[in-house]
Amino acid sequence: MKKSILFIGVMLAGLAGIAQPVQKVVFVIADGIPADVIRKLHLPHLDSIAASARFLDGRVGGGLTDAHVGGEKGGYSQTPTISAVGYNSLLTGTWVNKHNVWDNDIAAPDYNYWTIFRFFKQQYPQKKAAVYSSWEDNRTKLVGEGLAQTGGLKLDGHYDGLELDTAHFPHDKGRDFMHRIDESVVDHASEGIRQDAPDLSWVYLEYTDDMGHMYGDSPQFYTAVEMMDAQMGRLWAAIKYREANFNEKWTIFITTDHGRTASNGKGHGGQSDRERGTWIVTNASGLNTYFATGNPGIVDIMPSMAKILGVKIPREQLMEVDGISLVGPLSAIHPNAVLQDGKITVSWETVKPKGKAKIWLATTNQFKTGGKDEYVLAATVPVAQGRAVIGVKPGGIYKVVVEAPDNDLNRWIVVGAK
């Protein structure tokens, strides 16, 4: 009898192991599409992806939400609504005051703020990561492949730099060449998913932004967005092929890097609601209420991917991440911190009231230059309380971290910052 029970236990354990699919993640940045345009147009492939999402409460569908870029408007983390700036906010889960990419020149990224690729490849060097992009700078400067500053990070595949290949993609004034580049990027990404199945992939598409700059809110721009939707249909078909034929679970996040000006849709870079207003489409499982109702930021995608892929971000680095996960349970969201009369009032919106919140405080910013900040435990209060008041000495910066049972929140006070 004992042998039979042992045999059954071993068999069940084996079956449980076999039943667990391998988690794969691909994220897409489709450049320069404001949220109102996504809501306005008929985009059947994005709709199909969003309909496959699942929430923690059991609800199916609803994997489209309004989101934002630009950091805190008027605050220390205000971030230009410019392309490469937004890409790096997604990659690092931080706003521009940390990652230091202020424009498309990408002059001096602060590689002390790691990208999702660096976290992933350090923890899982045997797993595969790939980039499919028109811009070569996305891989060589933002991800920082092969740089000493990123520890010689090595990806397993890439297809990029096509904007420099004028032999195969001769440039024309109407920028049709960029649509053909995007088509080639999607073809290679779809084939890469089908054949190589990278565990983590980035797909970048530019043509929509080009049409926005040239024509603004126009039939040409809307057609470009519809073309992007068709491209997502090809990626989605490749994902469904992998899931149908292999023991894999694929999660896709599709978003944009900025919106457009309200006047005519031709520009971006400022802090108007339409320039800041973006969107996220996903088929993720375990979505939380913050995804649906919290107006998440582009910085929230990185920790979401880390959670899905089983990437553990070390505590010292996690304390610098501005984003929080869109999947899994959360204790608190929307942190704030106000300094007045030698006291800091820290507050948050409670999502799940169980447990305690530890309030950690550092008064230096050595992390930004590769050093270490010493955090002290300033207070411990019930999460349900939603606030804590701590006394502080005069200083120039206060880095506050709320450590709750299910997630951390990050907030700074920079004295004298405009």
Summary of the structure (lengths in Angstrom):
residues: 418
radius of gyration: 22.0
end to end distance: 74.4
largest distance: 79.5
contacts: 1454
relative contact order: 0.16
helix: 37%
strand: 23%
